[in-house]
Protein backbone atom coordinates (compact mmCIF):
# COMPACT_ATOMS: atom_id res chain seq x y z
CA UNK A 1 0.00 0.00 0.00
CA UNK A 2 1.25 3.47 -0.86
CA UNK A 3 2.29 5.74 1.98
CA UNK A 4 0.73 8.71 0.13
CA UNK A 5 -2.90 9.64 0.02
CA UNK A 6 -4.77 10.05 -3.26
CA UNK A 7 -4.45 13.85 -3.10
CA UNK A 8 -0.75 13.66 -2.24
CA UNK A 9 -0.08 11.36 -5.19
CA UNK A 10 -1.84 13.78 -7.52
CA UNK A 11 0.17 16.71 -6.15
CA UNK A 12 3.44 14.78 -6.57
CA UNK A 13 2.51 13.85 -10.13
CA UNK A 14 1.71 17.50 -10.87
CA UNK A 15 5.10 18.61 -9.52
CA UNK A 16 6.87 15.97 -11.65
CA UNK A 17 4.90 17.02 -14.75
CA UNK A 18 5.78 20.69 -14.21
CA UNK A 19 9.46 19.88 -13.61
CA UNK A 20 9.69 17.70 -16.71
CA UNK A 21 7.79 20.32 -18.72
CA UNK A 22 10.26 23.02 -17.69
CA UNK A 23 13.18 20.73 -18.56
CA UNK A 24 11.69 19.96 -21.98
CA UNK A 25 10.97 23.66 -22.63
CA UNK A 26 14.55 24.55 -21.67
CA UNK A 27 15.89 21.84 -23.98
CA UNK A 28 13.75 23.11 -26.87
CA UNK A 29 14.83 26.75 -26.58
CA UNK A 30 17.22 26.33 -29.52
CA UNK A 31 14.40 25.28 -31.84
CA UNK A 32 11.74 27.62 -30.48
CA UNK A 33 11.88 29.61 -33.70
CA UNK A 34 11.12 26.46 -35.72
CA UNK A 35 8.17 25.62 -33.48
CA UNK A 36 6.77 29.13 -33.77
CA UNK A 37 7.30 29.04 -37.54
CA UNK A 38 5.35 25.78 -37.65
CA UNK A 39 2.38 27.34 -35.84
CA UNK A 40 2.43 30.38 -38.14
CA UNK A 41 2.60 28.28 -41.31
CA UNK A 42 -0.11 25.95 -40.00
CA UNK A 43 -2.40 28.93 -39.44
CA UNK A 44 -1.71 30.21 -42.96
CA UNK A 45 -2.00 26.84 -44.75
CA UNK A 46 -4.97 25.46 -42.78
CA UNK A 47 -7.72 27.10 -44.93
CA UNK A 48 -6.16 25.78 -48.16
CA UNK A 49 -5.79 22.30 -46.66
CA UNK A 50 -9.45 22.25 -45.60
CA UNK A 51 -10.46 23.42 -49.07
CA UNK A 52 -8.47 20.69 -50.82
CA UNK A 53 -9.55 17.87 -48.51
CA UNK A 54 -13.11 18.72 -47.50
CA UNK A 55 -14.38 20.51 -50.59
CA UNK A 56 -12.30 18.99 -53.39
CA UNK A 57 -11.98 15.52 -51.84
CA UNK A 58 -8.22 15.31 -52.40
CA UNK A 59 -6.00 12.89 -50.50
CA UNK A 60 -4.90 14.29 -47.13
CA UNK A 61 -1.25 13.31 -47.44
CA UNK A 62 -0.97 14.55 -51.01
CA UNK A 63 -2.62 17.86 -50.06
CA UNK A 64 -0.23 18.34 -47.14
CA UNK A 65 2.83 17.59 -49.29
CA UNK A 66 1.57 19.90 -52.03
CA UNK A 67 1.08 22.80 -49.60
CA UNK A 68 4.49 22.23 -48.02
CA UNK A 69 6.10 22.29 -51.46
CA UNK A 70 4.27 25.51 -52.37
CA UNK A 71 5.35 27.15 -49.10
CA UNK A 72 8.99 26.28 -49.84
CA UNK A 73 8.76 27.84 -53.31
CA UNK A 74 6.76 30.91 -52.30
CA UNK A 75 8.15 31.70 -48.82
CA UNK A 76 11.34 29.87 -47.87
CA UNK A 77 13.45 30.06 -51.03
CA UNK A 78 12.74 33.76 -51.76
CA UNK A 79 13.46 34.73 -48.16
CA UNK A 80 16.83 33.01 -48.04
CA UNK A 81 17.71 34.26 -51.52
CA UNK A 82 17.01 37.84 -50.42
CA UNK A 83 18.89 37.27 -47.18
CA UNK A 84 21.89 35.99 -49.11
CA UNK A 85 21.74 38.99 -51.44
CA UNK A 86 21.69 41.38 -48.50
CA UNK A 87 24.57 39.62 -46.74
CA UNK A 88 26.69 39.86 -49.89
CA UNK A 89 25.82 43.54 -50.39
CA UNK A 90 26.57 44.46 -46.79
CA UNK A 91 29.89 42.59 -46.98
CA UNK A 92 30.70 44.45 -50.21
CA UNK A 93 30.01 47.82 -48.57
CA UNK A 94 32.06 46.91 -45.51
CA UNK A 95 35.04 45.87 -47.64
CA UNK A 96 35.03 49.25 -49.39
CA UNK A 97 36.12 51.84 -46.76
CA UNK A 98 36.08 54.64 -49.34
CA UNK A 99 32.30 54.24 -49.79
CA UNK A 100 31.37 55.69 -46.40
CA UNK A 101 34.04 58.36 -46.67
CA UNK A 102 32.51 59.50 -49.97
CA UNK A 103 29.06 59.54 -48.39
CA UNK A 104 30.23 61.71 -45.49
CA UNK A 105 32.15 63.97 -47.88
CA UNK A 106 29.00 64.55 -49.92
CA UNK A 107 26.93 65.25 -46.81
CA UNK A 108 29.38 67.96 -45.76
CA UNK A 109 28.01 70.09 -48.58
CA UNK A 110 24.59 70.05 -46.90
CA UNK A 111 25.34 69.59 -43.19
CA UNK A 112 28.44 70.93 -41.41
CA UNK A 113 30.25 67.92 -39.90
CA UNK A 114 33.31 68.33 -37.70
CA UNK A 115 36.03 65.72 -37.25
CA UNK A 116 34.66 64.11 -34.07
CA UNK A 117 31.17 63.77 -35.52
CA UNK A 118 32.62 62.32 -38.72
CA UNK A 119 34.45 59.60 -36.75
CA UNK A 120 31.30 58.94 -34.77
CA UNK A 121 29.24 58.54 -37.94
CA UNK A 122 31.82 56.22 -39.52
CA UNK A 123 31.95 54.03 -36.41
CA UNK A 124 28.16 53.96 -36.19
CA UNK A 125 27.81 52.94 -39.82
CA UNK A 126 30.34 50.13 -39.40
CA UNK A 127 28.57 48.79 -36.30
CA UNK A 128 25.23 49.02 -38.09
CA UNK A 129 26.68 46.94 -40.91
CA UNK A 130 27.92 44.27 -38.50
CA UNK A 131 24.55 44.26 -36.69
CA UNK A 132 22.65 43.97 -39.97
CA UNK A 133 24.84 41.07 -41.09
CA UNK A 134 24.13 39.17 -37.87
CA UNK A 135 20.39 39.56 -38.39
CA UNK A 136 20.26 37.44 -41.51
CA UNK A 137 20.86 33.70 -41.52
CA UNK A 138 24.08 32.90 -43.32
CA UNK A 139 23.72 30.10 -45.84
CA UNK A 140 27.37 29.23 -45.32
CA UNK A 141 28.14 29.45 -41.60
CA UNK A 142 24.67 28.43 -40.42
CA UNK A 143 23.71 25.94 -43.12
CA UNK A 144 23.39 22.99 -40.72
CA UNK A 145 21.17 24.86 -38.24
CA UNK A 146 19.00 26.22 -41.05
CA UNK A 147 18.50 22.80 -42.63
CA UNK A 148 17.74 21.12 -39.30
CA UNK A 149 15.29 23.89 -38.37
CA UNK A 150 13.48 23.60 -41.70
CA UNK A 151 13.34 19.79 -41.51
CA UNK A 152 11.89 19.95 -38.02
CA UNK A 153 9.38 22.63 -39.01
CA UNK A 154 8.10 20.70 -42.03
CA UNK A 155 8.08 17.39 -40.16
CA UNK A 156 5.80 18.88 -37.49
CA UNK A 157 3.74 20.79 -40.02
CA UNK A 158 3.08 17.71 -42.14
CA UNK A 159 1.57 15.72 -39.26
CA UNK A 160 -0.31 18.75 -37.93
CA UNK A 161 -2.05 19.07 -41.30
CA UNK A 162 -2.65 15.36 -41.93
CA UNK A 163 -4.00 14.86 -38.40
CA UNK A 164 -5.66 18.26 -38.20
CA UNK A 165 -8.79 17.19 -36.31
CA UNK A 166 -6.80 15.22 -33.69
CA UNK A 167 -4.35 18.09 -33.24
CA UNK A 168 -7.03 20.75 -32.82
CA UNK A 169 -9.11 18.55 -30.49
CA UNK A 170 -6.05 18.06 -28.29
CA UNK A 171 -5.45 21.80 -28.18
CA UNK A 172 -9.03 22.40 -27.05
CA UNK A 173 -8.88 19.55 -24.54
CA UNK A 174 -5.66 20.66 -22.85
CA UNK A 175 -6.21 24.42 -23.14
CA UNK A 176 -6.29 26.06 -19.68
CA UNK A 177 -9.70 27.65 -20.30
CA UNK A 178 -13.23 26.71 -21.29
CA UNK A 179 -14.03 25.43 -24.76
CA UNK A 180 -15.78 28.62 -25.88
CA UNK A 181 -12.76 30.67 -24.78
CA UNK A 182 -10.48 28.19 -26.55
CA UNK A 183 -12.46 28.71 -29.76
CA UNK A 184 -12.28 32.45 -29.27
CA UNK A 185 -8.53 32.27 -28.71
CA UNK A 186 -8.11 30.22 -31.90
CA UNK A 187 -10.11 32.76 -33.91
CA UNK A 188 -8.25 35.75 -32.48
CA UNK A 189 -4.94 33.97 -32.97
CA UNK A 190 -5.79 33.39 -36.62
CA UNK A 191 -6.70 37.06 -37.12
CA UNK A 192 -3.57 38.21 -35.28
CA UNK A 193 -1.35 35.94 -37.35
CA UNK A 194 -2.91 37.10 -40.61
CA UNK A 195 -2.64 40.76 -39.56
CA UNK A 196 1.05 40.38 -38.65
CA UNK A 197 2.25 38.05 -41.37
CA UNK A 198 -0.03 38.59 -44.36
CA UNK A 199 -1.13 42.15 -43.66
CA UNK A 200 2.18 43.64 -42.57
CA UNK A 201 4.02 41.52 -45.12
CA UNK A 202 1.85 42.91 -47.92
CA UNK A 203 2.43 46.48 -46.70
CA UNK A 204 6.19 45.88 -46.59
CA UNK A 205 6.16 44.37 -50.09
CA UNK A 206 4.22 47.31 -51.54
CA UNK A 207 6.42 49.94 -49.88
CA UNK A 208 9.63 48.16 -50.87
CA UNK A 209 8.42 47.77 -54.46
CA UNK A 210 7.40 51.43 -54.70
CA UNK A 211 10.73 52.64 -53.34
CA UNK A 212 12.70 50.30 -55.63
CA UNK A 213 10.65 51.50 -58.61
CA UNK A 214 11.20 55.15 -57.67
CA UNK A 215 14.94 54.55 -57.29
CA UNK A 216 15.03 52.92 -60.73
CA UNK A 217 13.04 55.69 -62.46
CA UNK A 218 15.07 58.48 -60.83
CA UNK A 219 18.40 56.85 -61.60
CA UNK A 220 19.49 55.80 -58.10
CA UNK A 221 22.01 52.96 -57.76
CA UNK A 222 21.00 49.45 -56.62
CA UNK A 223 17.22 49.96 -56.70
CA UNK A 224 16.51 46.25 -56.10
CA UNK A 225 18.77 46.06 -53.06
CA UNK A 226 17.36 49.19 -51.43
CA UNK A 227 13.82 48.07 -52.25
CA UNK A 228 14.46 44.82 -50.36
CA UNK A 229 15.99 46.73 -47.44
CA UNK A 230 12.92 48.96 -47.34
CA UNK A 231 10.61 45.94 -47.35
CA UNK A 232 12.32 44.59 -44.23
CA UNK A 233 12.46 47.95 -42.48
CA UNK A 234 8.79 48.59 -43.26
CA UNK A 235 7.92 45.99 -40.62
CA UNK A 236 9.06 48.55 -38.04
CA UNK A 237 6.60 51.44 -37.49
CA UNK A 238 7.93 54.98 -36.98
CA UNK A 239 11.22 54.20 -38.76
CA UNK A 240 10.10 52.51 -41.96
CA UNK A 241 10.95 53.72 -45.48
CA UNK A 242 12.13 57.26 -44.50
CA UNK A 243 15.28 55.69 -43.04
CA UNK A 244 16.18 54.73 -46.63
CA UNK A 245 14.77 57.36 -48.96
CA UNK A 246 15.57 60.49 -46.90
CA UNK A 247 19.38 59.93 -46.76
CA UNK A 248 19.36 58.76 -50.39
CA UNK A 249 17.52 61.91 -51.48
CA UNK A 250 19.87 64.13 -49.48
CA UNK A 251 22.86 62.49 -51.14
CA UNK A 252 21.35 63.21 -54.55
CA UNK A 253 20.87 66.86 -53.61
CA UNK A 254 24.45 66.99 -52.32
CA UNK A 255 25.66 65.69 -55.68
CA UNK A 256 23.68 68.38 -57.49
CA UNK A 257 20.83 66.13 -58.66
CA UNK A 258 18.14 68.37 -57.21
CA UNK A 259 15.27 66.91 -59.25
CA UNK A 260 16.05 63.32 -58.27
CA UNK A 261 16.46 64.30 -54.62
CA UNK A 262 13.33 66.43 -54.23
CA UNK A 263 11.23 64.09 -56.38
CA UNK A 264 12.20 61.19 -54.11
CA UNK A 265 11.35 63.16 -50.96
CA UNK A 266 7.95 64.21 -52.31
CA UNK A 267 7.11 60.73 -53.61
CA UNK A 268 8.30 59.13 -50.38
CA UNK A 269 6.34 61.32 -47.97
CA UNK A 270 3.22 61.66 -50.15
CA UNK A 271 2.88 58.15 -51.60
CA UNK A 272 5.11 55.55 -49.91
CA UNK A 273 4.29 56.56 -46.33
CA UNK A 274 0.59 57.18 -46.90
CA UNK A 275 0.09 53.88 -48.74
CA UNK A 276 0.82 52.27 -45.37
CA UNK A 277 -2.21 54.00 -43.83
CA UNK A 278 -4.50 53.09 -46.74
CA UNK A 279 -3.56 49.40 -46.80
CA UNK A 280 -3.55 49.14 -43.01
CA UNK A 281 -7.10 50.54 -42.91
CA UNK A 282 -8.25 47.97 -45.49
CA UNK A 283 -6.60 45.14 -43.56
CA UNK A 284 -8.05 46.32 -40.24
CA UNK A 285 -11.58 46.10 -41.68
CA UNK A 286 -11.04 42.49 -42.79
CA UNK A 287 -8.77 40.74 -40.31
CA UNK A 288 -7.94 43.23 -37.57
CA UNK A 289 -5.00 45.50 -36.93
CA UNK A 290 -1.91 45.46 -34.74
CA UNK A 291 -1.20 48.55 -32.64
CA UNK A 292 2.15 50.23 -33.48
CA UNK A 293 3.23 49.99 -29.82
CA UNK A 294 2.77 46.23 -29.95
CA UNK A 295 4.83 46.07 -33.13
CA UNK A 296 7.68 48.21 -31.80
CA UNK A 297 7.96 46.30 -28.50
CA UNK A 298 7.68 43.03 -30.38
CA UNK A 299 10.48 43.97 -32.75
CA UNK A 300 12.73 44.99 -29.84
CA UNK A 301 12.09 41.62 -28.17
CA UNK A 302 12.01 39.50 -31.31
CA UNK A 303 15.19 40.55 -33.11
CA UNK A 304 17.60 39.36 -30.35
CA UNK A 305 15.70 36.05 -30.19
CA UNK A 306 15.04 35.26 -33.86
CA UNK A 307 17.22 37.60 -35.91
CA UNK A 308 15.47 39.13 -38.91
CA UNK A 309 12.49 36.80 -38.35
CA UNK A 310 11.93 38.68 -35.10
CA UNK A 311 10.35 41.44 -37.19
CA UNK A 312 7.41 39.04 -37.56
CA UNK A 313 7.68 36.69 -34.59
CA UNK A 314 8.27 39.41 -31.96
CA UNK A 315 4.97 41.24 -32.57
CA UNK A 316 3.22 37.86 -32.79
CA UNK A 317 4.47 36.87 -29.34
CA UNK A 318 3.32 40.17 -27.84
CA UNK A 319 -0.05 39.85 -29.56
CA UNK A 320 -0.53 36.30 -28.29
CA UNK A 321 0.44 37.42 -24.77
CA UNK A 322 -2.09 40.27 -24.81
CA UNK A 323 -4.73 37.90 -26.18
CA UNK A 324 -4.13 35.44 -23.34
CA UNK A 325 -4.53 38.27 -20.83
CA UNK A 326 -7.89 39.18 -22.37
CA UNK A 327 -9.04 35.54 -22.23
CA UNK A 328 -7.93 35.33 -18.59
CA UNK A 329 -9.83 38.52 -17.71
CA UNK A 330 -12.98 37.14 -19.36
CA UNK A 331 -12.67 33.85 -17.45
CA UNK A 332 -11.99 35.66 -14.17
CA UNK A 333 -15.05 37.88 -14.61
CA UNK A 334 -17.20 34.84 -15.40
CA UNK A 335 -15.92 33.06 -12.28
CA UNK A 336 -16.69 36.11 -10.14
CA UNK A 337 -20.24 36.25 -11.49
CA UNK A 338 -20.76 32.55 -10.73
CA UNK A 339 -19.41 33.03 -7.22
CA UNK A 340 -21.77 35.96 -6.61
CA UNK A 341 -24.73 33.97 -7.93
CA UNK A 342 -23.79 31.02 -5.72
CA UNK A 343 -23.38 33.28 -2.67
CA UNK A 344 -26.75 34.95 -3.27
CA UNK A 345 -28.43 31.55 -3.68
CA UNK A 346 -26.93 30.27 -0.43
CA UNK A 347 -28.06 33.36 1.46
CA UNK A 348 -31.53 33.02 -0.07
CA UNK A 349 -31.81 29.44 1.15
CA UNK A 350 -30.81 30.48 4.64
N, C-alpha and C positions, 0 to 999 in steps of 0.2 A: 504494500500500500504506500502511496506517495505521502511524503511528509508535508506537502503543500496542499492548501485548500484549492477549490476550483477557481476562486477569484485570484489567488496568488499565482496559480499556474498561468492564467490568462495574462496577468500583469508581467510575469517573467517573459512569456512569449512576445508580448508587445515590445518590451525593452530589447529583446534579441532582434526582432524585426527592424526596429528603428536603428540599432547599431549596425546591422548588416546593410540596411538601406543607405546609411551615411557612408559606410565603407565602399559600397558599390558606386555611389554618386561621386565620391572622391576619386575612385579609380577611373571613372568615365569622363573626368574633367577635360582630358586631352581630346576627346571626340565629341564634346558638347556641341561644337559648331556643326558637325555632321548630323547629330540628332535633331538639332533645331532646323537645319536645312531640310531634313526628311519631313518634319511636320509642315514646313512651309510648302514644299512641293506637293505633299499629300493634299493639302488644302486647295492648291491651285489645280491639281489634276483630277481631283475627286469628281467634279461635275462631268468632265469628259468621259471618265471611266463609267459612271452611272449611265450616261447617254449611250455609250457603245454596248454595254452589257444588258441593261434593262430595256432600252428602247429599240436598239438594233439587233439584239440577240446574239452578239458576238461572243466568242469564247473568252472567259475571264483572263486566262493566262496570256493569251495572244494580245488582248486589249491592254493588259498591264505592260507587257514587253514593248508594244507599239508606243505607248505613252512615254515610257522611259527613254526609248530611242529618240522620240521627238524632243524631249526635254534636253537631251544631250546636244542635239543639233542646234536647237533654238536658244538654249540658255548657257550651258556649260562651255561648249567650244568657243562661242563668241566672247564670253567673259574672259577666259584665259588667253585668248588671242589678243584682246585689247589690253589685258594686264601685261602680257609679254611686250607688246608694242610700247606701252608706257615705261616699263622698266628699261628697255633699250634706249628710249629717248632721254630719260632722266640720266642714264649712265653717259650718254653722248654729251649732254650739257655739262655734267660734272667733269668730264675729261677735257673740256675746253675752257680753261680759266679766262681766256680773253672774252668769252661771251658775256659774262656778268660785268666785266670791266667796261665793255662797250655799252651795255645797258645803262650803267651808272653814269658814264660819260655823256650819253644822250640826255639823261634826265637832268643833268646839271644845267642844261640850257633852259629848262622850265623851272626847276626847284633848286635853290642854292643848297649845296651839300658840302659840309666841311669834311676834313680828313677823318675825324673820329666817327662821324655818322656814316661815312663811306665804308669804313672798316666794319662797322656794326651791320650795315646792310649786306655786305659781302658774306660775313659770317652767318647771318640769319638765312640768307639764300642757300648757302651750303648745307646748313642743318635742315632746312626745309626739304632739300633734295634727298638727303639721307633718310629723313622721316617718311617722305613719300615713297621711297624705294622699299622700305620695310613694310609698308601697308599692303603691297601687292604680293601675292604668292609667286615665288620664283619657280619656274618650270625646270630649273636646273638643280638648285640647291635643295628645294623642297619637293622634288618629284615623288619620292616614296610616300611622304605624308599626304600629299594631294591624292595620289592614286588610292591609298588605303582609305582615306576619308570618303572618296567617291564610291569605292566598292561597298563600304559599309552603308553609306546613304542609300544606294540603289538596292542593296540586299534587303534592308528594312522596308524601303518603299514598295518593293515588289510584293512582299507578303502582306503589307498593310492594305494594298489595293486588292489583291486576290482574295484576302480574307476580311474584306471591308466590314461586313456585318458583325463578325465576331470581334474585331478590333474595336468598333464603335460601341458595341454592347458592353465590352469590358471597361471602356472608359466611363460609360454612364454608371456601371455597377460600382466601380471603385472610386468614383468622384466623391470628394468630401462634402457634397451638398445634395439637396433633393433633385429628383429627376428633372423637374421643370426648370430648376436653376441650371442643371447640367446642359439641358437643351438650349437655354438662353445663352450660356457661356459659349457653347459651340457656335451658335449663330453670330454672336458678337466677335468671337475669335475669327470667324471666316471674314466678316466685314473688315475687321482691323487688319488682317493679313492682306486682303485685296487692296485696302486703302494705302498700306505701306508699300507693298511690293508692286502691284499692278498700277495703282494710281500714281504714286510718287515716281515709279520707274518710267511711266509714260511721260510725266512732266519733265523728268530729267532728259529723256530721249528727245523730246521736242525742243527744249532749250539748247541742248548740245548741238542738235542738227541746225537750228536757226543760227547759232553763233558760228558754226563751221561754214555754213553757206555764206554768211556775211563776210567772214574772213576771206573766203575764196573770191567773192565778187569784188571786194575792195582791195584785193592784191596782197593780203597778209600772208606771211610764211606759215607753213605747216597747219593749214586749216583743219585737216582731219584730226591731227593730234590734239589741238586745242579744243576742238569740238568734243572729243572724248573726255578730256579733262573737265570741261564744263558740265558734261553729263554726270560725272561722278560728284562734282562739287555741288550740283543742283540739289542733291539729296539733303544738303545742309541749309536750312533757312537762314535768313539774315545775310550770310556771306553770298553764296550762290554765284551766278554768272558775273556780277560786277567785279569779283576778284580777278577775273580773266580779262574781260573786255576793257575795263577802265585803264589798267596799266598799258595794255596793248595800244589803245587809242592815244594815250599820252606819248608813247614812244613814237607813234606816227607823226604826231604834231611836232615833237622834238626834232624829227628828221625833216620837217618841212612839208610833210604830206597832210596839209590841213583838212582837205576834203575827206580823206580816208579816216582821219582821226575823229573829226566832228560827226561824220556820218555814222561811224560805229557807236559813238556815245549816244546819239539821238536814237538810233535803231535799238541799242541795248536797253536804254531806260524806257523807251516808249513801247517797244514790241516784246523783247525777250523777257523782261521782268513782268510785264502785265499779262503775258500769256499764262504765267504761273497762276495768277488769280482767277483767270477765266476757266482754265482746265480744272483747278482745284474746286471751284464752285460747282462745276458739272459733276465731278466725282463725288463731292459731298452729298449731292442730291440723290445719287444712286447707291453708293456703298458706304457713306460716312466719310468723315474727315479726321485727320490727326492734328492736334493742336501743335503749333510751332515749338512751344516749350517742351512738350513731350519729345519732339524730334531732336531738339538741340541736346537735351539731357541724355537721350538715348544714344546719340552719336558720340558724346563724350564718354559714355560708359562702354559702348560697343566697339569702338575702334581699338582700344588696348586689348580687348578680349578676342576679337575676330578679324582684326586688320580691316581691309577695305570693305569686307562683308558687314562690318559693324555699322556701316551707314544704313543698312537695312535691318539687321538683327537687333541692334541697340534700341531703336524706337519700338520694335516689336516687343522686346522684353518689357519695356516700360509700359506699353499699352496693355499687355497681358496682366502685368502687376496691378495696374489701375482697375482693370476689369475684374480681377479677383477681389479687390477691395469692395467694389460695388456689389458683387454677388454676396460677399460676407455681410455687408450692411443690410441687404435685403433679407437675408436669412436671420440676422440678429433681430431685425424689426418684427419679422413674423413670429419668432420665438417669444419676444416680449408680449406681443398681442395674445398669443396662446396662453402665456402665463397669467396675464391679466384676466382673460376669460375664465381660466381655471380657478383663480383666486376668487373672482366674483361669484362663480357657481358654488364654491365651497362655503362662502359666507352666506349665500342665499339658502343653502340647505340647513345651516345652523340656525 
